Every structure is written in structure tokens, then in C-alpha cells.
Amino acid sequence: WGKEVLDGMETKFLMNTLLRIGSLMKVGFGSAGVEIIRDNLDRGRKKDVLELSRQGTTVSCIFLFCDIRQFTDATECLQEEVFVFTNKIAAVVHSICHSYGGTANKNIGDAFLVSWLLDDETDRCEEERKEEDDMFDVSTSHVMFSSDSDHLCARNNQADKALLAVVKISIALHYDYFFVETMNEEARNRLLTKLSKRKGPIVQMGFGLHAGKAVQGAIGSPRKLDATYISESVERAEFLESSTKTYGVPLLMSETFYNLLDSANKYRCRKLDQLILLSAENDSLVDPREILDSGEKMSIYTFDMDIDALWKVPSTNDDDGNSTTSNSDVETRRSLKKAALKRRSSVRRLTVAQSSGELGGSTIQRTKSRRFSSTTAVNLPFRDLENVVDDIETPEARKRILVLPSGVSKYSDKSWTEPDIKAIRNDLVMKGVLFPKFDDGLKSYIAKDWEHAKKCFETVLIQRDDGPSRYFLKCIEKHGGKPPRDFIGYKIV
């Protein structure tokens, strides 16, 4: 029989229908749900009900918890349009994470949970640890007290892919037009007015990355079933995301996740603080020595990004070699904000390769500007409002279109040397102040030399606005410049 005859058969229609139903179930139940459904189909072929009395399965994963900032304000402004807005953000997060091997697990209104399954190669990892122990003559007592995190393996660069996905998402969030283009004008104007005083892009998110073990299973009844991960690791990722507001950074990583990174990427990260996590039963401890012995110690890290560097316009220098644009111009630029937004009709959006899913600098294309309603006030990203004068001086604007990746991206070490990644890191690295000075300040802070720590953090802030430096200066000022008697070098959580 030919292909046309086969395509017309009822069995072909039935197979296509089953495939479509399976795809919808995969989307609806997520990564954990796929395994649960497959397991129920295998075990209960003669039954017409789900088996919910079975135990869950333990898996090792990297968890990314991300949350939309000021979502309550967005809901108030957009009302029924908030679903369009949220789904646009979800499309960016899910597609980029999927292109780097991640799997969307849960959508919680203004938050998303994504996971990367780690390698189930315990035996091979055990062999590697034994080789390392023999090499460094590690005693058996040290091995006995190793934590579960020591048994995590990321042999396929899962941690590096997860971190790169967060970087790519952070870049994509700076293209305002993509998130508001389909809104009605009234809702859009309400949102832009509400967020007009906030610095940065329209959509801002916090990210928390942690790795650990979790139980994968189904919760509910035959009438309503939710497939999810239950674990302290998921809560830890959520805790890290919520702590980004404290330190003034968009991303926080746990030490467990950090240890899974490639050595080159570890070097790119910055240690921000060290914490002691107390369980509920140890919450009442007061003695510093008891706290040190009972609590779980964890260092936290971030990956610094200067995404505004992608759109910085080179300043014009005068005869003395100084920039013609002084700090006093900022107020002038802000006063020109509304007029500039009405005059400008171009927008910026990001081009992402569909087939490969890569968000590299080579994929960014420039096209002719297209007219957009001058009354919408979304033609210029908010991050550029302080540079509005420079934008007026360059009438040919760059219009970038966000095409979300539909396939899997090829990951390699070269992914970290793409033009966009280099651009958002260049200023941070080349000036050579942020990383060494902050590290020196953090070590001095932990060692109770707060006078020297204060000088280091102030030096950092002279160069750039750094959230962690501001946080530690506030802590120092709160205690009058001297560490408390019970200070143990760890933040107690």
C-alpha cells in the first residue's frame, strides 16, 4: 500500500490522535508526570484507575526556581491581560531552559520551577571518589561524614547549562516590546505607568539554583492529580530566589550547585556570603559554638551580569579626553523621557536561532524600523531612559526580534565566549576592582576586621552600584562598625 492509502486509514487517524493526547498530557503533567503516567500504564494495564498508593521515586536534580518581581502590581494593572503577560514570560523561561536540557515542572502563578535531571551513575562517581581519596590519602572518617551532595554527578554539564540558561533568560527579559506587543493599549499604558519609576526592564525576575535529591510522585486523588517533586532541595532553591532581594542580585546559587560547575565557570562566579541553616528543632540555640556544630553550612554565589552593556552607546570625548555627557545630564534625560518615547517608533528585540536554539551574539540581526503607535510609550526599553539623549542622537535604532528556540542548543565551552556573554562581563572583568576588592572585603568581614571590610566595599561602590556591597555596609553600620560579641562569621538563617 502507498503512503496516501495508509494516511487515509482509521488506524492512522487513531495513532495521530493518541500522539496528540500524549503530547498534551506531557505538557499538562510536566516531567515528573510523564514518569508517573508511564509507570501507571505499565503496572495497571488491566485497570481503569490510577494507582496512587505506590511510593514515589528518588531522583537527583538541579532545581531552578524563578519568580516575577512586582507581579501583584502587574495583576492589578493588566487584570484579564495578566495571563497573556505571564505566558509570554513562561514561554521565554521554558523554551530557553528546554534548549539547554531543562524540563519545566511547575507553574505557580508568578513563579516557575524547572529541573535538570542529574546522571544516575553512582557507581562511576564512587570509583572517581575512591581514586581521588587514594591520590590525596583521604581518611575513611572523612568519607563517612560526607553529605548527600557529594554524591551528585553532572557528567553532561547540566549545571553549566542551567547557569547559561539563566544568563540567556536574563538577556531576553530586557526586550520589553516582546512582552507588551499583544496587550490592549489601555492595559499596556496602566502597566507602563505603574512601573515607570522602577529602573530596569519591564519584566524582572529573581533566580535560585540548587542541586539535590527529591522524591518524584503523584499527589491527589483520581479526581485531581498533581505530579511534582517533594524535597528540601526545592525549598532551598525557592529560599535562594527570595534571598536575591536581600543581596540586590538577580541570581543566587548554592554551594552544592556551584560544586557541579566546570572549573572555568566556578572562576566566573562570585562568592557572596556564607550561611548557617538551622532546622526548626535547633531554632532556639543561642550559644555560637552550638550553632556552628548543629547548623548546616552553605556558601552562596552569584554570576554577575551587566546586561545594559549590550546597548551602551559609545560616548563622545572632548578635547581634554573627557566624556561630554556628565552626571548632570541624567536629570535632563529623564525630563525628556515622555517626549522621546513619543518621537521614537523603533523597538528592540532579540533574535534567537530556532533550529539550534542558541542565543549568541551572532544571531542578533538588525532590520529596518517598523512604525508602532506613538501613544503606547513602549518603543524604548525602560533601561535606556537614562540614556535617552544618546538614543535621540542615533536615529537609526536597532530592532531585534525575539524568536524563541524550538530545538536543543549545542553546548560547549565556547558558549561562554559568545559576543553577548563577553559583552555583559567585559566591563566587570576589565576594570579589575569588583571581584578582588569584594573578595577581600568579604574575607575581612568574616574575620571581624570590619574597618578594612568597609573600605573594600566602599571602593567597590565607587566604581559601580553593587547590591552585595551595599548589604554588607548596612550590616556594618547597623552594629556601629564593630562586630557583635556573638558574631561567628556566618549569617544564621
C-alpha positions in Angstrom: 0.0 0.0 0.0 1.1 3.5 -0.8 1.6 6.4 1.7 -1.7 8.0 0.6 -3.7 4.9 1.3 -2.1 4.4 4.7 -2.7 8.1 5.6 -6.4 7.7 4.9 -6.9 4.7 7.2 -8.7 4.9 10.5 -5.7 3.4 12.3 -3.5 6.3 11.1 -6.0 8.8 12.5 -6.2 6.9 15.7 -2.4 6.9 16.1 -2.2 10.6 15.4 -4.9 11.3 18.0 -3.1 9.2 20.6 0.2 11.0 19.9 -1.6 14.4 20.3 -3.2 13.3 23.5 0.2 12.1 24.8 1.8 15.4 23.9 -0.9 17.3 25.7 -0.6 15.1 28.8 3.2 15.6 28.8 2.7 19.4 28.7 0.0 19.2 31.4 1.7 16.9 33.9 5.3 18.0 33.4 8.5 16.0 33.6 7.5 14.2 36.8 4.1 13.4 35.5 5.4 11.7 32.4 7.2 9.1 34.5 4.2 8.6 36.7 1.8 8.1 33.8 4.2 5.7 32.2 4.6 3.7 35.4 0.8 3.5 35.9 0.3 2.3 32.4 2.9 -0.4 32.8 1.6 -1.6 36.2 -2.1 -1.2 35.7 -2.9 -2.4 32.2 -6.0 -4.3 33.3 -7.3 -1.5 35.5 -9.1 1.7 34.6 -7.9 3.7 37.6 -4.6 5.3 38.6 -2.5 3.6 41.3 -1.9 6.3 43.8 -0.9 4.1 46.7 2.6 3.4 45.3 5.7 5.0 46.7 7.5 7.9 44.9 10.9 7.5 43.3 14.1 9.4 44.4 15.9 11.4 41.8 18.8 13.7 41.7 18.1 17.1 40.1 19.2 20.7 39.6 16.3 22.9 40.5 15.8 26.4 39.2 13.2 28.5 41.0 12.4 31.8 39.4 9.9 34.5 40.4 8.4 37.5 38.6 9.1 40.7 40.5 6.1 43.0 41.3 3.6 40.5 40.0 0.9 41.9 42.2 1.3 45.3 40.5 1.2 43.7 37.1 -2.0 41.8 38.0 -3.7 45.0 39.3 -2.8 46.8 36.1 -3.4 44.1 33.5 -6.4 42.3 35.0 -7.5 39.7 32.5 -4.5 40.5 30.3 -2.2 39.2 33.0 -2.5 35.7 31.5 -1.0 36.9 28.2 1.8 38.7 30.1 2.6 35.7 32.3 2.5 33.2 29.4 4.9 35.4 27.4 7.4 35.2 30.3 6.8 31.4 30.7 7.5 31.0 27.0 10.9 32.6 27.4 11.8 30.7 30.6 10.6 27.3 29.4 11.9 27.5 25.8 15.4 28.6 26.8 15.7 26.1 29.7 14.5 23.3 27.4 17.0 24.2 24.7 19.7 23.6 27.4 18.3 20.4 28.7 16.0 21.6 31.4 12.4 20.5 31.9 9.5 22.7 33.1 8.0 21.1 36.2 5.6 23.6 37.8 4.0 26.9 37.2 2.9 28.7 40.4 1.3 31.9 39.2 4.2 34.3 39.3 6.9 31.6 39.7 8.3 28.7 37.7 10.1 25.5 38.7 12.5 24.0 36.2 14.7 20.9 36.7 17.7 19.3 35.2 18.0 15.5 35.8 21.4 14.6 37.0 23.3 11.5 36.0 22.4 8.2 37.7 25.9 7.0 37.7 26.5 6.4 41.4 28.9 3.6 40.9 31.1 5.5 38.5 31.1 8.5 40.8 32.1 6.3 43.7 35.0 5.0 41.6 36.1 8.5 40.9 36.0 9.5 44.6 37.9 6.4 45.5 40.6 7.3 43.0 40.7 10.9 44.5 40.9 9.5 48.0 43.8 7.3 47.1 45.5 10.1 45.4 45.2 12.5 48.3 45.3 9.8 51.1 41.8 10.8 52.4 41.0 9.0 55.7 37.9 6.8 55.9 36.5 9.0 58.7 36.2 11.9 56.2 34.3 9.8 53.7 31.9 8.6 56.4 30.7 12.1 57.1 30.3 13.2 53.5 26.9 14.7 52.7 24.4 13.5 50.1 25.5 16.4 47.9 28.9 14.7 47.5 27.1 12.0 45.5 25.7 14.3 42.9 27.2 13.9 39.4 26.8 16.3 36.4 28.7 14.4 33.8 26.9 16.1 30.9 27.4 19.7 32.0 23.9 20.0 33.4 25.0 22.7 35.9 26.8 24.7 33.3 23.8 24.5 31.0 21.4 25.6 33.8 23.6 28.6 34.6 23.9 29.5 30.9 20.1 29.2 30.6 19.6 31.8 33.4 22.1 34.1 31.7 20.2 33.8 28.4 16.8 34.4 30.1 18.2 37.5 31.8 19.3 38.9 28.5 15.9 38.1 26.8 14.0 39.8 29.6 15.5 43.1 28.6 13.4 43.2 25.4 10.3 44.9 26.6 8.3 45.0 23.3 8.0 41.2 23.2 6.1 41.2 26.5 3.7 44.0 25.7 3.1 43.9 21.9 -0.1 41.8 22.2 -1.7 43.7 25.1 -4.5 46.2 24.5 -3.4 49.8 24.7 -5.3 50.6 27.9 -3.7 47.7 29.9 -0.3 48.4 28.5 -0.4 52.0 29.5 -1.5 51.2 33.0 1.4 48.7 33.4 4.0 51.1 32.0 2.8 54.0 34.2 2.9 51.7 37.3 6.5 50.6 36.5 7.8 53.9 35.1 9.7 54.8 38.3 11.5 51.4 38.5 14.9 51.1 37.0 15.5 48.3 34.5 13.3 46.4 32.1 9.6 45.8 32.4 10.0 42.2 33.3 12.4 41.5 36.2 12.9 38.1 37.8 14.8 36.5 40.6 16.6 33.1 40.2 17.6 30.5 42.7 19.8 27.4 41.7 20.3 24.4 43.9 21.1 20.7 43.4 20.0 17.8 45.5 17.7 14.8 45.8 14.0 14.8 45.5 11.1 12.4 45.7 9.1 12.3 42.4 5.5 11.3 42.7 1.8 12.0 42.4 -0.3 13.9 44.9 -4.1 13.9 44.9 -6.9 11.5 44.1 -8.3 10.1 40.9 -10.5 13.3 40.7 -7.5 15.6 40.7 -3.8 14.7 40.3 -0.7 16.7 40.6 2.7 15.3 39.7 5.6 17.1 41.4 8.9 16.9 43.3 8.8 16.9 47.0 12.1 17.8 48.6 14.0 20.2 50.8 16.1 20.9 47.7 13.1 22.5 46.0 12.5 24.7 49.1 16.2 25.6 49.1 16.0 26.8 45.5 13.0 28.9 46.5 14.8 30.3 49.5 17.8 31.3 47.3 15.5 33.1 44.9 13.8 35.0 47.8 17.2 36.0 49.1 18.2 37.7 45.9 16.2 40.7 47.1 18.3 40.9 50.3 21.6 40.9 48.4 20.5 43.0 45.5 21.3 40.5 42.7 19.1 38.6 40.3 20.7 35.2 40.8 21.9 33.2 43.8 23.5 29.7 43.6 24.0 27.2 46.5 27.4 25.7 47.2 26.1 22.3 46.1 25.2 23.7 42.7 28.4 25.6 42.5 30.5 22.4 43.1 28.9 20.9 40.0 30.1 23.6 37.7 33.1 23.3 35.4 36.2 24.8 36.9 36.2 27.6 34.4 32.7 28.6 35.3 33.4 28.4 39.0 36.1 31.1 38.4 33.4 33.3 36.7 31.2 33.2 39.8 31.5 35.4 42.9 31.1 34.2 46.5 28.7 36.5 48.3 28.2 35.1 51.8 28.3 32.0 54.0 25.2 30.9 55.8 24.3 28.5 58.7 20.9 26.9 58.1 19.2 25.9 61.4 16.4 23.3 61.5 13.2 24.0 63.4 14.4 21.9 66.4 17.6 24.0 66.6 16.0 27.3 66.2 16.2 28.2 69.8 20.0 27.7 70.1 21.9 30.8 71.4 25.4 29.6 72.0 27.6 30.3 68.9 29.5 27.0 69.3 26.3 25.0 69.4 25.0 26.8 66.4 28.3 26.1 64.5 28.0 22.4 65.4 24.3 22.0 64.8 23.7 24.1 61.7 24.2 23.2 58.0 26.9 25.5 56.5 26.3 26.8 53.0 28.2 29.3 50.9 26.2 31.3 48.3 27.4 32.6 44.9 26.2 34.7 42.0 27.1 35.3 38.4 27.5 39.0 37.7 26.0 40.4 34.6 26.0 44.0 33.2 23.3 43.4 30.5 22.9 47.1 29.9 26.4 46.9 28.3 24.7 45.3 25.2 23.1 48.6 24.4 25.6 51.2 25.6 26.3 53.9 23.1 30.0 54.9 22.9 30.3 58.4 24.5 31.8 61.3 22.5 35.0 62.7 24.0 36.0 66.4 24.1 39.5 67.8 23.5 40.5 67.1 27.1 39.7 63.4 26.7 36.7 63.6 29.0 33.2 62.5 28.2 30.8 65.2 27.0 28.0 63.6 28.9 28.2 64.4 32.6 26.2 63.1 35.5 24.2 66.3 35.4 22.7 65.2 32.1 20.8 62.4 33.8 18.0 64.7 35.0 17.8 66.2 31.6 17.4 62.8 30.0 14.7 61.9 32.4 12.8 65.1 31.7 12.9 64.2 28.0 11.6 60.7 28.7 8.0 61.2 27.6 8.8 63.3 24.5 11.4 60.9 23.4 9.1 57.9 23.7 6.5 59.6 21.6 9.0 60.5 18.9 10.7 57.2 18.7 9.0 54.5 16.7 11.5 51.7 16.8 11.8 48.8 19.2 14.5 46.4 20.2 14.0 42.7 20.3 16.3 39.7 20.4 16.8 37.2 17.6 17.4 33.7 18.7 18.2 30.9 16.3 15.3 28.5 16.1 17.0 25.4 14.9 19.9 25.4 17.2 18.2 27.3 20.0 21.4 29.4 20.6 21.2 32.9 21.9 24.6 34.1 20.8 25.7 37.5 19.6 25.9 36.2 16.1 22.2 35.6 16.0 21.3 39.2 16.6 20.1 40.9 13.4 19.4 44.5 12.6 16.4 45.3 10.4 14.6 48.5 9.4 12.4 50.0 12.0 8.6 49.5 11.8 6.1 52.1 12.8 4.4 51.5 16.1 1.7 53.6 17.8 3.4 56.6 19.4 0.8 56.7 22.2 1.8 53.3 23.6 5.0 54.5 25.2 6.8 51.1 24.8 9.0 52.0 21.9 12.0 52.4 24.1 13.1 49.9 26.8 13.0 51.4 30.3 16.6 50.5 30.8 17.5 53.1 28.2 15.6 56.0 29.6 18.6 57.5 31.3 20.4 57.4 28.0 17.6 58.9 26.0 19.7 61.8 24.8 22.2 59.4 23.3 19.3 57.5 21.6 17.9 60.7 20.1 21.4 61.4 18.6 21.3 58.0 16.9 18.0 58.0 14.8 18.6 54.6 13.2 17.6 52.3 16.1 18.2 48.6 16.4 15.2 46.4 16.1 15.6 42.9 17.4 13.0 40.2 17.1 12.7 37.5 19.8 12.3 34.1 18.2 12.2 31.6 20.9 14.3 28.4 20.5 12.4 25.4 19.4 15.2 22.8 19.4 18.1 21.8 21.5 21.2 24.0 21.7 24.6 22.6 21.3 26.6 23.3 24.5 30.3 23.7 24.6 32.9 25.8 26.4 32.7 28.2 23.5 29.2 29.1 24.6 30.7 31.3 27.3 32.8 33.3 24.7 29.9 34.3 22.5 29.8 38.1 21.9 26.7 38.7 24.1 28.2 36.8 27.1 31.5 38.6 26.7 29.8 42.0 26.4 27.9 41.6 29.7 31.1 40.6 31.5 33.7 42.8 29.9 33.3 45.9 32.0 33.1 43.8 35.2 36.3 42.0 34.5 38.4 44.6 32.7 38.2 47.3 35.4 39.6 44.7 37.9 38.1 46.2 41.1 34.8 44.4 41.7 36.0 40.8 42.2 39.3 41.2 44.1 38.0 44.1 46.3 34.8 42.4 47.2 36.5 39.1 47.9 39.0 41.0 50.2 36.1 42.8 51.9 34.2 39.5 52.5 37.2 37.8 54.0 37.8 40.8 56.3 34.1 40.9 57.2 34.2 37.2 58.2 37.5 37.7 60.1 35.9 40.5 62.1 38.1 43.2 60.5 35.1 45.3 59.7 37.1 48.5 59.3 39.1 47.1 56.4 35.9 45.4 55.0 34.1 48.7 55.0 36.9 50.3 52.9 36.8 47.5 50.4 33.0 47.6 50.0 33.1 51.4 49.6 35.8 51.1 47.0 33.5 48.7 45.0 30.6 51.1 45.3 32.7 54.0 43.9 33.2 52.0 40.7 29.6 50.6 40.4 26.4 50.1 42.2 26.8 46.7 43.8 24.0 45.1 45.8 26.1 42.8 48.0 28.5 45.6 48.9 25.6 47.8 50.0 24.2 44.9 52.0 27.4 44.4 54.0 27.8 48.1 54.5 24.4 48.3 56.0 25.2 45.4 58.3 28.4 47.1 59.5 26.6 50.4 60.1 23.8 48.7 61.9 26.3 47.5 64.5 28.2 50.7 64.7 31.2 49.4 62.7 32.1 46.7 65.2 31.1 43.0 65.0 28.9 41.8 67.9 30.4 39.6 70.5 28.4 36.5 69.3 29.4 37.1 65.6 30.6 33.7 64.2 31.3 34.7 60.6 28.1 33.2 59.3 24.7 34.6 58.6 22.2 32.5 60.6 19.1 31.5 58.7 
